[in-house]
């Protein structure tokens, strides 16, 4: 009989969370997103979007015969302010083979000033693409995240990410 199972993993080391170049706000201490320890990656936004923060090398060990049924990305984040429309996700994509893949899983939730973990995706959400265990177990599988303060009105916001973890839901075929 096939059994449902999950694995939750974090990037293996701080060096696995890195900013990708772009026209956006730069991340300071991007490696701090690899664990939930109140040390945070941070970027300043004001009517702007951050550069992508990409975390890879999650170290999944999904059995090779398993069927992937859903992926959840949990982002632990906050902002120093909620004024002027607030800060929120701009994009959240999965990374397959080192390349952004599938649908944008961002939400419109306004960030609070306290750390809050928001789950993106779900137990039956494949993000508009297909997944093999090998792709998920690969070192170049992960998540790519950007945040924004859409309004340039008022003071800038410091958006901060403490942790980006991933849970993979699968059915094992013994």
VOFIFI-314526 format. One record per residue (C-alpha): residue in three letters; chain; y, z, x. Coordinates in Angstrom, 1 decimal. Example, Ala and Ser with C-alpha at 12.3 -4.5 7.8 and 13.67 -1.06 7.14 Angstrom:
// residues 2
["ALA"; "A"; [-4.5; 7.8; 12.3]]
["SER"; "A"; [-1.1; 7.1; 13.7]]
// end
This chain:
// residues 174
["UNK"; "A"; [0.0; 0.0; 0.0]]
["UNK"; "A"; [3.5; -0.8; 1.2]]
["UNK"; "A"; [5.7; 2.3; 1.7]]
["UNK"; "A"; [9.5; 2.5; 1.7]]
["UNK"; "A"; [11.0; 4.0; 4.8]]
["UNK"; "A"; [14.3; 4.4; 6.5]]
["UNK"; "A"; [15.7; 4.8; 10.0]]
["UNK"; "A"; [19.2; 6.1; 10.8]]
["UNK"; "A"; [20.6; 5.5; 14.3]]
["UNK"; "A"; [23.8; 5.8; 16.3]]
["UNK"; "A"; [24.8; 3.7; 19.3]]
["UNK"; "A"; [22.9; 4.9; 22.3]]
["UNK"; "A"; [26.0; 5.7; 24.5]]
["UNK"; "A"; [29.7; 5.7; 24.4]]
["UNK"; "A"; [29.9; 2.4; 26.2]]
["UNK"; "A"; [28.2; 0.7; 23.3]]
["UNK"; "A"; [31.4; 0.9; 21.1]]
["UNK"; "A"; [33.9; -1.5; 22.5]]
["UNK"; "A"; [37.1; -3.2; 21.2]]
["UNK"; "A"; [37.0; -7.0; 20.9]]
["UNK"; "A"; [40.2; -8.7; 21.9]]
["UNK"; "A"; [42.5; -10.0; 19.1]]
["UNK"; "A"; [46.0; -10.0; 17.8]]
["UNK"; "A"; [45.6; -6.5; 16.3]]
["UNK"; "A"; [46.2; -3.0; 17.4]]
["UNK"; "A"; [44.2; -1.8; 20.3]]
["UNK"; "A"; [41.8; 1.1; 20.1]]
["UNK"; "A"; [42.1; 4.0; 22.4]]
["UNK"; "A"; [38.9; 5.8; 23.4]]
["UNK"; "A"; [36.7; 3.3; 21.5]]
["UNK"; "A"; [33.5; 4.8; 22.9]]
["UNK"; "A"; [34.2; 8.0; 20.9]]
["UNK"; "A"; [32.8; 6.2; 17.8]]
["UNK"; "A"; [29.2; 6.5; 19.1]]
["UNK"; "A"; [28.6; 10.1; 17.8]]
["UNK"; "A"; [30.0; 12.5; 15.2]]
["UNK"; "A"; [31.6; 15.1; 17.6]]
["UNK"; "A"; [35.3; 15.2; 16.5]]
["UNK"; "A"; [36.3; 13.0; 19.5]]
["UNK"; "A"; [37.7; 9.8; 17.9]]
["UNK"; "A"; [38.5; 6.2; 18.6]]
["UNK"; "A"; [42.1; 5.7; 17.4]]
["UNK"; "A"; [44.5; 2.8; 16.7]]
["UNK"; "A"; [48.0; 2.6; 15.3]]
["UNK"; "A"; [48.7; 0.3; 12.3]]
["UNK"; "A"; [51.9; -0.4; 10.4]]
["UNK"; "A"; [51.6; -3.5; 8.2]]
["UNK"; "A"; [49.0; -4.6; 10.7]]
["UNK"; "A"; [45.2; -4.7; 11.3]]
["UNK"; "A"; [43.3; -3.2; 14.3]]
["UNK"; "A"; [41.3; -5.3; 16.7]]
["UNK"; "A"; [37.6; -5.2; 15.9]]
["UNK"; "A"; [35.8; -2.1; 17.0]]
["UNK"; "A"; [32.2; -3.2; 17.7]]
["UNK"; "A"; [29.2; -0.8; 18.1]]
["UNK"; "A"; [25.9; -2.2; 19.4]]
["UNK"; "A"; [22.6; -0.9; 20.9]]
["UNK"; "A"; [21.5; 1.3; 18.0]]
["UNK"; "A"; [17.9; 1.6; 19.3]]
["UNK"; "A"; [16.1; 0.9; 16.1]]
["UNK"; "A"; [12.3; 0.8; 16.2]]
["UNK"; "A"; [11.4; -0.9; 12.9]]
["UNK"; "A"; [7.8; -2.0; 12.8]]
["UNK"; "A"; [7.4; -5.7; 13.5]]
["UNK"; "A"; [5.6; -6.4; 10.1]]
["UNK"; "A"; [8.2; -4.5; 8.0]]
["UNK"; "A"; [10.4; -6.1; 5.4]]
["UNK"; "A"; [14.1; -5.2; 5.6]]
["UNK"; "A"; [15.4; -4.4; 2.1]]
["UNK"; "A"; [18.8; -2.9; 2.8]]
["UNK"; "A"; [21.4; -1.8; 5.4]]
["UNK"; "A"; [24.0; 1.0; 5.1]]
["UNK"; "A"; [26.8; 1.5; 7.6]]
["UNK"; "A"; [28.4; 5.0; 7.5]]
["UNK"; "A"; [31.9; 5.1; 8.9]]
["UNK"; "A"; [33.3; 8.6; 9.6]]
["UNK"; "A"; [37.1; 8.1; 9.6]]
["UNK"; "A"; [40.5; 9.5; 8.8]]
["UNK"; "A"; [44.2; 8.7; 9.1]]
["UNK"; "A"; [47.0; 10.9; 10.1]]
["UNK"; "A"; [49.0; 9.9; 7.0]]
["UNK"; "A"; [48.3; 8.8; 3.4]]
["UNK"; "A"; [51.9; 7.7; 2.7]]
["UNK"; "A"; [53.3; 4.2; 2.0]]
["UNK"; "A"; [50.1; 2.9; 0.4]]
["UNK"; "A"; [47.7; 4.5; 2.9]]
["UNK"; "A"; [45.3; 3.1; 5.4]]
["UNK"; "A"; [41.9; 1.6; 4.6]]
["UNK"; "A"; [39.2; -0.7; 5.8]]
["UNK"; "A"; [40.2; -4.3; 6.6]]
["UNK"; "A"; [36.7; -5.5; 7.4]]
["UNK"; "A"; [33.2; -4.3; 8.1]]
["UNK"; "A"; [30.5; -6.7; 9.2]]
["UNK"; "A"; [27.0; -6.4; 10.6]]
["UNK"; "A"; [26.4; -8.0; 14.0]]
["UNK"; "A"; [23.2; -10.1; 14.4]]
["UNK"; "A"; [22.3; -11.5; 17.8]]
["UNK"; "A"; [25.8; -10.4; 19.0]]
["UNK"; "A"; [27.6; -12.5; 16.4]]
["UNK"; "A"; [29.3; -11.3; 13.2]]
["UNK"; "A"; [26.9; -12.0; 10.3]]
["UNK"; "A"; [26.9; -11.9; 6.5]]
["UNK"; "A"; [29.4; -10.5; 4.0]]
["UNK"; "A"; [32.4; -8.2; 4.5]]
["UNK"; "A"; [31.3; -4.7; 3.4]]
["UNK"; "A"; [34.8; -3.2; 3.6]]
["UNK"; "A"; [35.9; -1.0; 0.7]]
["UNK"; "A"; [39.4; -0.4; -0.7]]
["UNK"; "A"; [39.2; 3.4; -0.3]]
["UNK"; "A"; [42.3; 5.0; 1.0]]
["UNK"; "A"; [41.6; 7.1; 4.1]]
["UNK"; "A"; [42.1; 10.9; 3.8]]
["UNK"; "A"; [43.6; 13.0; 6.6]]
["UNK"; "A"; [40.3; 14.9; 7.0]]
["UNK"; "A"; [37.2; 13.2; 8.4]]
["UNK"; "A"; [35.3; 11.6; 5.6]]
["UNK"; "A"; [32.0; 9.6; 5.9]]
["UNK"; "A"; [32.0; 6.5; 3.7]]
["UNK"; "A"; [28.8; 4.6; 3.2]]
["UNK"; "A"; [29.1; 0.7; 3.1]]
["UNK"; "A"; [26.3; -1.4; 1.9]]
["UNK"; "A"; [23.2; 0.2; 0.3]]
["UNK"; "A"; [19.4; 0.6; 0.2]]
["UNK"; "A"; [19.1; -2.9; -1.4]]
["UNK"; "A"; [22.1; -4.6; 0.2]]
["UNK"; "A"; [21.3; -7.2; 2.8]]
["UNK"; "A"; [25.0; -8.2; 3.3]]
["UNK"; "A"; [24.4; -11.7; 2.2]]
["UNK"; "A"; [22.0; -12.7; 5.0]]
["UNK"; "A"; [18.4; -12.2; 6.1]]
["UNK"; "A"; [17.1; -9.7; 8.6]]
["UNK"; "A"; [13.9; -9.5; 10.7]]
["UNK"; "A"; [12.8; -6.2; 12.4]]
["UNK"; "A"; [13.3; -8.0; 15.8]]
["UNK"; "A"; [17.0; -8.7; 14.9]]
["UNK"; "A"; [17.6; -5.1; 13.9]]
["UNK"; "A"; [15.8; -3.6; 16.9]]
["UNK"; "A"; [17.7; -5.8; 19.3]]
["UNK"; "A"; [20.4; -4.3; 21.6]]
["UNK"; "A"; [22.9; -6.8; 20.2]]
["UNK"; "A"; [22.6; -5.6; 16.5]]
["UNK"; "A"; [25.3; -3.4; 15.2]]
["UNK"; "A"; [28.6; -3.2; 13.3]]
["UNK"; "A"; [32.1; -4.6; 13.7]]
["UNK"; "A"; [34.9; -2.7; 12.0]]
["UNK"; "A"; [38.7; -3.2; 11.5]]
["UNK"; "A"; [41.2; -1.0; 9.7]]
["UNK"; "A"; [44.6; -1.7; 8.3]]
["UNK"; "A"; [47.8; -0.2; 6.9]]
["UNK"; "A"; [48.7; -3.1; 4.7]]
["UNK"; "A"; [52.3; -2.0; 4.2]]
["UNK"; "A"; [54.9; -2.0; 7.0]]
["UNK"; "A"; [57.1; 0.4; 4.9]]
["UNK"; "A"; [57.6; 3.9; 6.4]]
["UNK"; "A"; [55.9; 5.4; 9.4]]
["UNK"; "A"; [53.0; 4.0; 11.2]]
["UNK"; "A"; [49.5; 5.4; 10.7]]
["UNK"; "A"; [47.0; 6.5; 13.3]]
["UNK"; "A"; [43.5; 5.5; 12.0]]
["UNK"; "A"; [40.7; 7.3; 13.7]]
["UNK"; "A"; [37.0; 6.7; 13.8]]
["UNK"; "A"; [34.6; 9.5; 14.8]]
["UNK"; "A"; [31.3; 7.8; 14.2]]
["UNK"; "A"; [29.7; 4.6; 13.0]]
["UNK"; "A"; [26.0; 5.1; 12.2]]
["UNK"; "A"; [23.6; 2.6; 10.5]]
["UNK"; "A"; [20.7; 3.3; 8.2]]
["UNK"; "A"; [18.1; 0.6; 7.7]]
["UNK"; "A"; [15.9; 0.6; 4.6]]
["UNK"; "A"; [12.5; -1.2; 4.9]]
["UNK"; "A"; [9.1; -1.5; 3.4]]
["UNK"; "A"; [6.3; -1.0; 5.9]]
["UNK"; "A"; [3.2; -3.2; 5.6]]
["UNK"; "A"; [0.4; -1.4; 7.4]]
// end
